[in-house]
Amino acid sequence: MDYMFWVWLAVILVTAIIEFATMDITSIWFTIGAIVPFILAGTKSVSWVWQLILFILTSAILIIALRPVTKKWLLKGDNTKTNIESLIGRQYRLLTKTDFETTGSIKINDVVWSVVSENDQEIEANEIVEIVKIDGNKLIVKKVETTNK
């Protein structure tokens, strides 16, 4: 067998390992692009120069044509809130009073967070508040209006 057969096999394996390690949808196109010259090297019908040209062309076409579509398809519906963003909209009981001069606090999963009221309104301790946004390391809250029945 020609030595280029082993070179292309190594390219396929290395780029596949990189893709599985990073999952960035970048090196997979080189893996697929190396299959064509790998087959041609096994048949010994094409010189290494043409194998290299086919590898470059195939990989470039795949990257340009399919990567954007594939990335969009794979990330479709992946707009899940993560970490601190998932707190927005949730309601908690205020531990300490907050107003325009005082930073209050709430406890979320055994962690005490600093909070300030949305419009510098005064909110007493034990009131239910809703997190409306995050500003640095502080949660911005508003008082939840309760209806008496």
DSSP file (Angstrom, degrees, kcal/mol; ACC not computed):
  #  RESIDUE AA STRUCTURE BP1 BP2  ACC     N-H-->O    O-->H-N    N-H-->O    O-->H-N    TCO  KAPPA ALPHA  PHI   PSI    X-CA   Y-CA   Z-CA
    1    1 A M              0   0    0      0, 0.0     2,-0.1     0, 0.0    41,-0.1   0.000 360.0 360.0 360.0 149.4    0.0    0.0    0.0
    2    2 A D    >>  -     0   0    0     39,-0.5     3,-1.1     1,-0.1     4,-0.7  -0.409 360.0-123.8 -70.8 146.3    1.0    3.5   -0.7
    3    3 A Y  H 3> S+     0   0    0      1,-0.2     4,-1.7     2,-0.2     3,-0.4   0.781 109.1  66.7 -63.6 -26.0    2.2    5.7    2.3
    4    4 A M  H 3> S+     0   0    0      1,-0.2     4,-2.8     2,-0.2    -1,-0.2   0.794  90.2  64.4 -66.9 -26.6   -0.5    8.3    1.4
    5    5 A F  H <> S+     0   0    0     -3,-1.1     4,-1.9    36,-0.3    -1,-0.2   0.931 106.6  42.4 -57.3 -45.5   -3.1    5.7    2.4
    6    6 A W  H  X S+     0   0    0     -4,-0.7     4,-2.2    -3,-0.4    -2,-0.2   0.833 111.3  55.4 -72.6 -33.3   -1.7    5.8    6.0
    7    7 A V  H  X S+     0   0    0     -4,-1.7     4,-2.3     2,-0.2    -2,-0.2   0.944 110.9  44.1 -63.3 -47.1   -1.4    9.6    5.9
    8    8 A W  H  X S+     0   0    0     -4,-2.8     4,-2.5     1,-0.2    -2,-0.2   0.863 111.2  54.0 -68.1 -34.9   -5.1   10.0    5.0
    9    9 A L  H  X S+     0   0    0     -4,-1.9     4,-2.4    -5,-0.2    -1,-0.2   0.913 109.8  48.3 -62.9 -41.3   -6.1    7.4    7.6
   10   10 A A  H  X S+     0   0    0     -4,-2.2     4,-2.9     2,-0.2     5,-0.3   0.903 110.3  51.3 -64.9 -41.1   -4.2    9.4   10.2
   11   11 A V  H  X S+     0   0    0     -4,-2.3     4,-2.5     2,-0.2     5,-0.3   0.927 110.8  49.1 -60.9 -45.0   -5.9   12.6    9.0
   12   12 A I  H  X S+     0   0    0     -4,-2.5     4,-1.9     1,-0.2    -2,-0.2   0.939 115.2  43.4 -60.0 -48.4   -9.3   11.0    9.3
   13   13 A L  H  X S+     0   0    0     -4,-2.4     4,-2.3     2,-0.2    -2,-0.2   0.922 115.5  47.0 -66.4 -45.3   -8.6    9.6   12.8
   14   14 A V  H  X S+     0   0    0     -4,-2.9     4,-2.4     1,-0.2    -2,-0.2   0.930 114.7  45.4 -65.1 -45.7   -7.0   12.8   14.2
   15   15 A T  H  X S+     0   0    0     -4,-2.5     4,-2.2    -5,-0.3    -1,-0.2   0.856 112.7  51.7 -68.7 -32.6   -9.7   15.2   12.8
   16   16 A A  H  X S+     0   0    0     -4,-1.9     4,-2.4    -5,-0.3    -1,-0.2   0.910 110.5  48.4 -67.7 -41.3  -12.5   12.8   14.1
   17   17 A I  H  X S+     0   0    0     -4,-2.3     4,-2.0     2,-0.2    -2,-0.2   0.916 111.4  50.2 -64.0 -43.1  -10.9   12.7   17.6
   18   18 A I  H  X S+     0   0    0     -4,-2.4     4,-2.3     1,-0.2     5,-0.3   0.913 110.8  49.9 -60.9 -42.7  -10.6   16.6   17.6
   19   19 A E  H  X S+     0   0    0     -4,-2.2     4,-3.3     1,-0.2     6,-0.2   0.922 111.2  47.5 -63.7 -44.3  -14.3   16.9   16.5
   20   20 A F  H  < S+     0   0    0     -4,-2.4    -1,-0.2     1,-0.2    -2,-0.2   0.829 114.1  48.8 -66.6 -30.3  -15.5   14.5   19.3
   21   21 A A  H  < S+     0   0    0     -4,-2.0    -2,-0.2    -5,-0.2    -1,-0.2   0.865 126.1  24.7 -75.9 -36.4  -13.4   16.4   21.8
   22   22 A T  H  < S-     0   0    0     -4,-2.3    -2,-0.2    -5,-0.2    -3,-0.2   0.775  78.5-155.7-101.0 -30.0  -14.5   19.9   20.9
   23   23 A M     <  +     0   0    0     -4,-3.3    -3,-0.1    -5,-0.3    -4,-0.1   0.879  49.7 134.0  52.1  42.0  -18.0   19.3   19.3
   24   24 A D        -     0   0    0     -5,-0.2    -1,-0.1     0, 0.0    -5,-0.1   0.365  68.8-124.4-101.8   3.1  -17.5   22.5   17.4
   25   25 A I  S    S+     0   0    0     -6,-0.2    46,-0.1     1,-0.1    45,-0.1   0.890  84.6 100.2  53.2  44.9  -18.6   21.2   14.0
   26   26 A T  S >  S+     0   0    0     -7,-0.0     3,-0.9     2,-0.0     4,-0.4   0.688  75.4  39.8-119.3 -56.0  -15.3   22.3   12.4
   27   27 A S  T 3> S+     0   0    0      1,-0.2     4,-1.8     2,-0.2     3,-0.4   0.635  96.7  79.4 -78.5 -11.3  -13.0   19.4   12.0
   28   28 A I  H 3> S+     0   0    0      1,-0.2     4,-2.4     2,-0.2    -1,-0.2   0.840  89.1  57.8 -61.7 -31.1  -15.7   17.0   10.9
   29   29 A W  H <> S+     0   0    0     -3,-0.9     4,-2.3     1,-0.2    -1,-0.2   0.836 105.2  49.2 -69.4 -31.7  -15.5   18.5    7.5
   30   30 A F  H  > S+     0   0    0     -4,-0.4     4,-1.6    -3,-0.4    -1,-0.2   0.842 108.7  54.2 -72.9 -33.9  -11.8   17.6    7.2
   31   31 A T  H  X S+     0   0    0     -4,-1.8     4,-0.5     2,-0.2    -2,-0.2   0.950 114.0  40.2 -62.0 -48.9  -12.6   14.1    8.4
   32   32 A I  H >X S+     0   0    0     -4,-2.4     3,-1.1     1,-0.2     4,-0.7   0.898 113.2  55.4 -67.0 -40.3  -15.2   13.7    5.6
   33   33 A G  H 3< S+     0   0    0     -4,-2.3     3,-0.3     1,-0.2    -1,-0.2   0.780 103.6  55.8 -63.6 -26.8  -12.9   15.6    3.1
   34   34 A A  H 3X S+     0   0    0     -4,-1.6     4,-1.7    -3,-0.2    -1,-0.2   0.629  90.8  73.9 -81.3 -13.2  -10.1   13.1    3.8
   35   35 A I  H <X S+     0   0    0     -3,-1.1     4,-2.3    -4,-0.5     5,-0.2   0.900  92.0  54.6 -67.1 -39.7  -12.2   10.1    2.9
   36   36 A V  H  X S+     0   0    0     -4,-0.7     4,-2.2    -3,-0.3     5,-0.2   0.964 113.5  39.0 -61.5 -54.1  -12.0   10.8   -0.9
   37   37 A P  H  > S+     0   0    0      0, 0.0     4,-2.6     0, 0.0    -1,-0.2   0.818 111.7  60.5 -67.3 -26.3   -8.2   10.9   -1.0
   38   38 A F  H  X S+     0   0    0     -4,-1.7     4,-1.5     2,-0.2    -2,-0.2   0.934 108.4  43.0 -61.6 -46.4   -8.1    8.0    1.4
   39   39 A I  H  X S+     0   0    0     -4,-2.3     4,-1.2     1,-0.2    -1,-0.2   0.918 115.0  49.6 -65.4 -43.7  -10.0    5.8   -1.1
   40   40 A L  H  X>S+     0   0    0     -4,-2.2     5,-1.1     1,-0.2     4,-1.0   0.860 108.0  53.7 -65.2 -35.1   -8.0    7.1   -4.0
   41   41 A A  H  <5S+     0   0    0     -4,-2.6   -39,-0.5     1,-0.2   -36,-0.3   0.846 105.4  55.0 -67.6 -32.3   -4.7    6.4   -2.2
   42   42 A G  H  <5S+     0   0    0     -4,-1.5    -1,-0.2     1,-0.2    -2,-0.2   0.809 111.2  43.6 -69.3 -29.2   -5.9    2.8   -1.6
   43   43 A T  H  <5S-     0   0    0     -4,-1.2    -1,-0.2    -3,-0.2    -2,-0.2   0.610  97.5-141.3 -89.4 -13.1   -6.4    2.4   -5.4
   44   44 A K  T  <5 +     0   0    0     -4,-1.0    -3,-0.2    -5,-0.1    -4,-0.1   0.788  65.0 123.1  57.7  30.5   -3.1    4.1   -6.3
   45   45 A S      < +     0   0    0     -5,-1.1     2,-0.4     1,-0.1    -4,-0.1   0.624  62.8  47.2 -95.9 -14.0   -4.9    5.7   -9.2
   46   46 A V  S    S-     0   0    0     -6,-0.6    -1,-0.1    -9,-0.1    -2,-0.1  -0.978  84.0-114.2-132.8 141.1   -4.2    9.3   -8.4
   47   47 A S     >  -     0   0    0     -2,-0.4     4,-1.9     1,-0.1     3,-0.2  -0.216  32.8-107.6 -69.0 163.8   -1.0   11.1   -7.4
   48   48 A W  H  > S+     0   0    0      1,-0.2     4,-2.3     2,-0.2     5,-0.2   0.794 117.7  60.5 -63.8 -29.0   -0.6   12.6   -3.9
   49   49 A V  H  > S+     0   0    0      2,-0.2     4,-2.2     1,-0.2    -1,-0.2   0.934 108.0  42.9 -64.7 -46.0   -0.8   16.1   -5.4
   50   50 A W  H  > S+     0   0    0     -3,-0.2     4,-2.7     2,-0.2    -2,-0.2   0.846 111.7  55.4 -69.0 -33.5   -4.3   15.5   -6.8
   51   51 A Q  H  X S+     0   0    0     -4,-1.9     4,-2.3     2,-0.2    -2,-0.2   0.924 109.4  46.8 -62.0 -43.9   -5.3   13.8   -3.5
   52   52 A L  H  X S+     0   0    0     -4,-2.3     4,-2.5     2,-0.2    -2,-0.2   0.909 111.9  50.1 -64.7 -42.9   -4.3   16.9   -1.6
   53   53 A I  H  X S+     0   0    0     -4,-2.2     4,-2.7     1,-0.2     5,-0.2   0.926 111.8  48.2 -62.0 -44.6   -6.1   19.1   -4.0
   54   54 A L  H  X S+     0   0    0     -4,-2.7     4,-2.7     2,-0.2     5,-0.3   0.883 110.8  52.0 -63.2 -38.4   -9.3   17.0   -3.7
   55   55 A F  H  X S+     0   0    0     -4,-2.3     4,-2.4    -5,-0.2     5,-0.2   0.942 112.6  44.2 -61.7 -48.6   -8.9   17.0    0.1
   56   56 A I  H  X S+     0   0    0     -4,-2.5     4,-2.5     2,-0.2     5,-0.2   0.930 116.8  45.6 -63.8 -46.9   -8.7   20.8    0.2
   57   57 A L  H  X S+     0   0    0     -4,-2.7     4,-2.6     2,-0.2     5,-0.2   0.936 114.7  46.9 -63.6 -47.5  -11.6   21.3   -2.3
   58   58 A T  H  X S+     0   0    0     -4,-2.7     4,-2.3    -5,-0.2    -2,-0.2   0.930 115.0  46.2 -61.6 -46.3  -13.9   18.8   -0.7
   59   59 A S  H  X S+     0   0    0     -4,-2.4     4,-2.5    -5,-0.3    -1,-0.2   0.917 113.5  48.9 -63.3 -43.8  -13.2   20.2    2.8
   60   60 A A  H  X S+     0   0    0     -4,-2.5     4,-2.7    -5,-0.2     5,-0.3   0.918 111.9  48.3 -63.8 -44.1  -13.7   23.8    1.7
   61   61 A I  H  X S+     0   0    0     -4,-2.6     4,-2.8    -5,-0.2     5,-0.4   0.921 112.8  48.7 -63.1 -43.2  -16.9   23.1   -0.1
   62   62 A L  H  X>S+     0   0    0     -4,-2.3     4,-2.4    -5,-0.2     5,-1.0   0.914 113.0  47.3 -63.3 -42.9  -18.3   21.2    2.9
   63   63 A I  H  X5S+     0   0    0     -4,-2.5     4,-0.8     3,-0.2    -2,-0.2   0.946 117.4  41.6 -64.0 -47.9  -17.4   23.9    5.3
   64   64 A I  H  <5S+     0   0    0     -4,-2.7    -2,-0.2    -5,-0.2    -1,-0.2   0.910 125.2  33.7 -67.3 -42.7  -18.8   26.7    3.2
   65   65 A A  H  <5S+     0   0    0     -4,-2.8     4,-0.3    -5,-0.3    -3,-0.2   0.875 130.1  23.1 -85.1 -38.8  -22.0   24.9    2.2
   66   66 A L  H  X5S+     0   0    0     -4,-2.4     4,-3.1    -5,-0.4     5,-0.3   0.750 101.0  74.6-107.5 -25.7  -22.9   22.7    5.1
   67   67 A R  H  X<S+     0   0    0     -5,-1.0     4,-2.9    -4,-0.8     5,-0.3   0.931 100.2  45.4 -59.6 -48.3  -21.4   24.1    8.3
   68   68 A P  H  > S+     0   0    0      0, 0.0     4,-2.1     0, 0.0    -1,-0.2   0.917 117.1  45.6 -61.7 -40.7  -23.8   27.1    8.7
   69   69 A V  H  > S+     0   0    0     -4,-0.3     4,-2.4     2,-0.2    -2,-0.2   0.930 115.5  46.5 -66.1 -45.1  -26.8   24.9    8.0
   70   70 A T  H  X S+     0   0    0     -4,-3.1     4,-2.8     2,-0.2     5,-0.2   0.911 112.1  49.8 -65.0 -43.4  -25.7   22.1   10.3
   71   71 A K  H  X S+     0   0    0     -4,-2.9     4,-1.9    -5,-0.3    -1,-0.2   0.908 112.7  47.6 -63.0 -41.6  -24.8   24.5   13.1
   72   72 A K  H  < S+     0   0    0     -4,-2.1     4,-0.4    -5,-0.3    -2,-0.2   0.908 114.2  47.2 -64.8 -42.3  -28.3   26.1   12.8
   73   73 A W  H >< S+     0   0    0     -4,-2.4     3,-0.7     1,-0.2    -2,-0.2   0.898 113.3  47.3 -67.4 -41.7  -30.0   22.8   12.7
   74   74 A L  H 3< S+     0   0    0     -4,-2.8    -1,-0.2     1,-0.2    -2,-0.2   0.834 115.5  44.8 -70.4 -32.3  -28.1   21.4   15.7
   75   75 A L  T >< S+     0   0    0     -4,-1.9     3,-2.1    -5,-0.2    -1,-0.2   0.392  82.6 131.4 -92.5   3.9  -28.7   24.5   17.8
   76   76 A K  T <  S+     0   0    0     -3,-0.7    -3,-0.1    -4,-0.4    -4,-0.0  -0.360  80.8   5.7 -59.8 126.6  -32.3   24.7   16.9
   77   77 A G  T 3  S+     0   0    0      1,-0.1     2,-0.9    -2,-0.1    -1,-0.3   0.600  91.2 128.3  76.7  10.7  -34.4   25.2   20.0
   78   78 A D    <   +     0   0    0     -3,-2.1    -1,-0.1     1,-0.2    -2,-0.1  -0.413  25.6 116.1 -97.5  58.7  -31.4   25.5   22.2
   79   79 A N        +     0   0    0     -2,-0.9     2,-0.2     2,-0.0    -1,-0.2  -0.156  36.7 150.4-115.3  37.4  -32.4   28.7   23.9
   80   80 A T        -     0   0    0      1,-0.1     2,-0.2    -3,-0.1     6,-0.1  -0.490  50.2-117.3 -70.6 134.4  -32.7   27.2   27.4
   81   81 A K        -     0   0    0     -2,-0.2     2,-0.3     4,-0.1    -1,-0.1  -0.517  37.5-164.7 -70.5 140.0  -31.9   29.6   30.2
   82   82 A T    >   -     0   0    0     -2,-0.2     3,-1.5    -3,-0.0     4,-0.4  -0.889  39.8 -23.0-127.6 158.8  -28.9   28.6   32.2
   83   83 A N  G >  S+     0   0    0     -2,-0.3     3,-1.2     1,-0.3     4,-0.2  -0.112 127.7   0.2  48.1-126.8  -27.4   29.4   35.5
   84   84 A I  G >  S+     0   0    0      1,-0.3     3,-1.9     2,-0.2     4,-0.4   0.792 124.5  67.5 -67.9 -29.2  -28.4   32.8   36.9
   85   85 A E  G X  S+     0   0    0     -3,-1.5     3,-1.1     1,-0.3    -1,-0.3   0.799  89.7  66.8 -60.7 -26.6  -30.6   33.7   33.9
   86   86 A S  G <  S+     0   0    0     -3,-1.2    -1,-0.3    -4,-0.4    -2,-0.2   0.648  89.0  66.9 -70.3 -12.7  -33.0   31.0   35.1
   87   87 A L  G X  S+     0   0    0     -3,-1.9     3,-2.2    -4,-0.2    44,-0.4   0.751  73.8 105.9 -77.7 -24.2  -33.8   33.0   38.2
   88   88 A I  T <  S+     0   0    0     -3,-1.1    44,-0.2    -4,-0.4     3,-0.1  -0.361  86.6  18.7 -62.1 128.8  -35.5   35.8   36.3
   89   89 A G  T 3  S+     0   0    0     42,-3.2    -1,-0.3     1,-0.4     2,-0.2   0.244  96.9 121.4  95.5 -12.2  -39.2   35.6   36.8
   90   90 A R    <   -     0   0    0     -3,-2.2    41,-2.4    41,-0.1     2,-0.4  -0.489  55.6-132.6 -84.3 156.5  -39.1   33.5   39.9
   91   91 A Q  E     +A  130   0A   0     39,-0.2     2,-0.3    -2,-0.2    39,-0.2  -0.886  27.7 167.8-114.2 140.7  -40.5   34.6   43.2
   92   92 A Y  E     -A  129   0A   0     37,-2.6    37,-3.2    -2,-0.4     2,-0.5  -0.927  38.3-100.4-142.6 164.6  -38.9   34.4   46.6
   93   93 A R  E     -A  128   0A   0     -2,-0.3    14,-0.5    35,-0.2     2,-0.3  -0.784  38.5-122.2 -90.8 130.1  -39.4   35.7   50.1
   94   94 A L  E     -B  106   0A   0     33,-3.1    32,-3.5    -2,-0.5    12,-0.2  -0.551  19.8-165.4 -72.4 128.7  -37.4   38.8   51.0
   95   95 A L  E    S+     0   0A   0     10,-3.1     2,-0.3    -2,-0.3    11,-0.2   0.887  72.6  21.6 -82.2 -42.8  -35.2   38.2   54.1
   96   96 A T  E    S-B  105   0A   0      9,-1.1     9,-0.8    29,-0.1    -1,-0.2  -0.943  92.1 -93.3-130.1 151.3  -34.3   41.8   54.8
   97   97 A K        -     0   0    0     -2,-0.3     2,-0.4     7,-0.2    27,-0.2  -0.177  37.5-164.6 -59.6 147.3  -35.9   45.1   53.9
   98   98 A T  B     +F  123   0B   0     25,-2.3    25,-3.1     6,-0.1     2,-0.2  -0.995  19.6 144.7-134.3 144.2  -34.8   47.0   50.8
   99   99 A D        -     0   0    0      3,-1.5    18,-0.3    -2,-0.4    22,-0.2  -0.780  67.7 -60.2-152.8-161.3  -35.3   50.6   49.7
  100  100 A F  S    S+     0   0    0     20,-0.6    21,-0.1    -2,-0.2     3,-0.1   0.685 135.5  29.8 -69.3 -16.2  -33.4   53.3   47.9
  101  101 A E  S    S+     0   0    0      1,-0.1     2,-0.4    19,-0.1    -1,-0.2   0.618 112.2  67.8-111.5 -19.3  -30.6   53.3   50.5
  102  102 A T        -     0   0    0      0, 0.0    -3,-1.5     0, 0.0     2,-0.5  -0.869  66.6-141.4-115.7 134.4  -30.6   49.7   51.7
  103  103 A T        -     0   0    0     -2,-0.4    13,-0.2    -5,-0.2     2,-0.1  -0.805  24.7-159.3 -88.9 127.6  -29.6   46.5   50.0
  104  104 A G  E     - C   0 115A   0     11,-2.3    11,-2.1    -2,-0.5     2,-0.3  -0.178   4.4-135.6 -92.1-170.0  -31.9   43.6   50.9
  105  105 A S  E     -BC  96 114A   0     -9,-0.8   -10,-3.1     9,-0.3    -9,-1.1  -0.998  14.7-171.9-150.6 151.0  -31.3   39.9   50.7
  106  106 A I  E     -BC  94 113A   0      7,-1.9     7,-3.3    -2,-0.3     2,-0.5  -0.949  23.4-127.3-135.6 158.9  -33.0   36.7   49.6
  107  107 A K  E     + C   0 112A   0    -14,-0.5     2,-0.5    -2,-0.3     5,-0.2  -0.939  24.7 178.1-113.9 124.4  -32.0   33.1   50.0
  108  108 A I  E >  S- C   0 111A   0      3,-3.1     3,-1.3    -2,-0.5    -2,-0.0  -0.978  73.7 -20.4-127.3 116.8  -31.9   30.8   46.9
  109  109 A N  T 3  S-     0   0    0     -2,-0.5    -1,-0.1     1,-0.3     3,-0.1   0.914 127.7 -50.2  51.1  49.7  -30.7   27.2   47.3
  110  110 A D  T 3  S+     0   0    0      1,-0.2     2,-0.5    -3,-0.0    -1,-0.3   0.626 117.6 113.0  65.5  16.3  -28.9   28.0   50.6
  111  111 A V  E <   -C  108   0A   0     -3,-1.3    -3,-3.1     2,-0.0     2,-0.5  -0.980  62.3-138.9-118.3 128.5  -27.1   31.0   49.0
  112  112 A V  E     -C  107   0A   0     -2,-0.5     2,-0.3    -5,-0.2    -5,-0.2  -0.764  21.6-164.1 -89.6 125.6  -27.9   34.5   50.2
  113  113 A W  E     -C  106   0A   0     -7,-3.3    -7,-1.9    -2,-0.5     2,-0.3  -0.841  19.1-121.7-110.0 144.5  -28.2   37.0   47.3
  114  114 A S  E     -Cd 105 138A   0     23,-0.5    25,-2.5    -2,-0.3     2,-0.3  -0.674  35.7-173.3 -80.9 137.4  -28.1   40.8   47.5
  115  115 A V  E     -Cd 104 139A   0    -11,-2.1   -11,-2.3    -2,-0.3     2,-0.3  -0.958  16.1-167.8-133.0 151.6  -31.2   42.5   46.1
  116  116 A V  E     - d   0 140A   0     23,-2.0    25,-2.5    -2,-0.3     2,-0.1  -0.969  34.0-103.6-131.5 151.3  -32.4   46.0   45.3
  117  117 A S  E >   - d   0 141A   0     -2,-0.3     3,-1.0   -18,-0.3    25,-0.2  -0.417  27.7-120.5 -76.7 152.9  -35.9   47.0   44.4
  118  118 A E  T 3  S+     0   0    0     23,-2.6    24,-0.1     1,-0.3    -1,-0.1   0.899 107.2  20.6 -61.0 -47.7  -36.7   47.9   40.8
  119  119 A N  T 3  S-     0   0    0     22,-0.2    -1,-0.3     2,-0.0     3,-0.1  -0.129 115.5 -96.1-116.7  35.8  -37.8   51.5   41.3
  120  120 A D  S <  S+     0   0    0     -3,-1.0   -20,-0.6     1,-0.2     2,-0.1   0.750  75.5 155.2  55.5  25.6  -36.1   52.2   44.6
  121  121 A Q        -     0   0    0    -22,-0.2     2,-0.5     1,-0.1    -4,-0.2  -0.489  49.5-106.3 -79.1 154.7  -39.4   51.4   46.3
  122  122 A E        -     0   0    0     -2,-0.1     2,-0.4   -23,-0.1   -23,-0.2  -0.688  36.8-176.3 -83.4 128.1  -39.4   50.2   49.9
  123  123 A I  B     -F   98   0B   0    -25,-3.1   -25,-2.3    -2,-0.5     3,-0.1  -0.994  17.7-136.8-127.0 125.5  -40.1   46.5   50.3
  124  124 A E    >   -     0   0    0     -2,-0.4     3,-1.4   -27,-0.2   -30,-0.2  -0.323  31.6 -86.6 -78.3 159.2  -40.4   45.1   53.8
  125  125 A A  T 3  S+     0   0    0      1,-0.2   -30,-0.2   -30,-0.1    -1,-0.1  -0.285 112.5  28.5 -59.8 151.1  -38.9   41.8   55.0
  126  126 A N  T 3  S+     0   0    0    -32,-3.5    -1,-0.2     1,-0.3     2,-0.2   0.406  88.6 130.7  72.6   1.6  -41.0   38.7   54.4
  127  127 A E    <   -     0   0    0     -3,-1.4   -33,-3.1   -33,-0.1     2,-0.5  -0.524  64.4-113.1 -77.0 151.9  -42.7   40.2   51.4
  128  128 A I  E     -A   93   0A   0     16,-0.3    16,-2.7   -35,-0.2     2,-0.3  -0.760  40.2-174.7 -86.7 129.7  -42.8   38.0   48.2
  129  129 A V  E     -AE  92 143A   0    -37,-3.2   -37,-2.6    -2,-0.5     2,-0.4  -0.888  18.4-140.6-125.0 155.2  -40.6   39.5   45.4
  130  130 A E  E     -AE  91 142A   0     12,-2.8    12,-1.9    -2,-0.3     2,-0.5  -0.953  22.1-123.8-115.5 135.1  -40.1   38.6   41.8
  131  131 A I  E     + E   0 141A   0    -41,-2.4   -42,-3.2    -2,-0.4    10,-0.3  -0.659  31.8 173.5 -77.6 122.6  -36.6   38.8   40.2
  132  132 A V  E     -     0   0A   0      8,-3.0     2,-0.3    -2,-0.5     9,-0.2   0.726  59.7 -19.7-104.0 -28.0  -36.9   41.1   37.1
  133  133 A K  E     - E   0 140A   0      7,-1.4     7,-2.8   -46,-0.1     2,-0.4  -0.974  58.2-113.0-166.0 176.1  -33.3   41.4   36.1
  134  134 A I  E     - E   0 139A   0     -2,-0.3     2,-0.5     5,-0.2     5,-0.2  -0.983  19.8-173.5-124.6 131.1  -29.7   41.0   37.2
  135  135 A D  E >   - E   0 138A   0      3,-2.7     3,-1.9    -2,-0.4     2,-0.4  -0.902  63.4 -58.4-127.1 101.3  -27.2   43.9   37.5
  136  136 A G  T 3  S-     0   0    0     -2,-0.5     0, 0.0     1,-0.3     0, 0.0  -0.508 119.6 -18.2  65.5-120.2  -23.7   42.7   38.3
  137  137 A N  T 3  S+     0   0    0     -2,-0.4   -23,-0.5    -3,-0.1     2,-0.4   0.226 122.5  87.5-103.1  14.2  -23.9   40.7   41.5
  138  138 A K  E <   -dE 114 135A   0     -3,-1.9    -3,-2.7   -25,-0.1     2,-0.5  -0.883  69.0-136.4-114.8 144.7  -27.3   42.1   42.6
  139  139 A L  E     -dE 115 134A   0    -25,-2.5   -23,-2.0    -2,-0.4     2,-0.5  -0.849  16.5-141.0 -96.2 133.0  -30.7   40.8   41.7
  140  140 A I  E     -dE 116 133A   0     -7,-2.8    -8,-3.0    -2,-0.5    -7,-1.4  -0.838  29.9-178.5 -94.9 125.5  -33.2   43.5   40.8
  141  141 A V  E     -dE 117 131A   0    -25,-2.5   -23,-2.6    -2,-0.5     2,-0.3  -0.805  20.8-155.2-125.1 162.1  -36.7   42.7   42.3
  142  142 A K  E     - E   0 130A   0    -12,-1.9   -12,-2.8    -2,-0.3     2,-0.2  -0.974  33.9-101.6-132.4 151.2  -40.2   44.0   42.4
  143  143 A K  E     - E   0 129A   0     -2,-0.3     2,-0.6   -14,-0.2   -14,-0.2  -0.492  32.1-130.2 -71.9 137.0  -42.8   43.4   45.0
  144  144 A V        -     0   0    0    -16,-2.7     2,-0.4    -2,-0.2   -16,-0.3  -0.796  20.5-131.7 -90.0 122.5  -45.5   40.8   44.0
  145  145 A E        -     0   0    0     -2,-0.6     2,-0.4     1,-0.0   -16,-0.0  -0.599  21.1-152.9 -75.7 126.2  -48.9   42.2   44.6
  146  146 A T        -     0   0    0     -2,-0.4     2,-0.5   -18,-0.0    -1,-0.0  -0.800   5.0-139.4-101.1 143.6  -51.1   39.7   46.5
  147  147 A T        -     0   0    0     -2,-0.4     2,-0.4     2,-0.0    -2,-0.0  -0.871  11.4-141.0-103.1 132.0  -54.8   39.7   46.2
  148  148 A N              0   0    0     -2,-0.5    -2,-0.0     1,-0.1     0, 0.0  -0.765 360.0 360.0 -91.2 133.0  -56.9   39.1   49.3
  149  149 A K              0   0    0     -2,-0.4    -1,-0.1     0, 0.0    -2,-0.0   0.411 360.0 360.0-104.7 360.0  -59.9   37.0   48.8
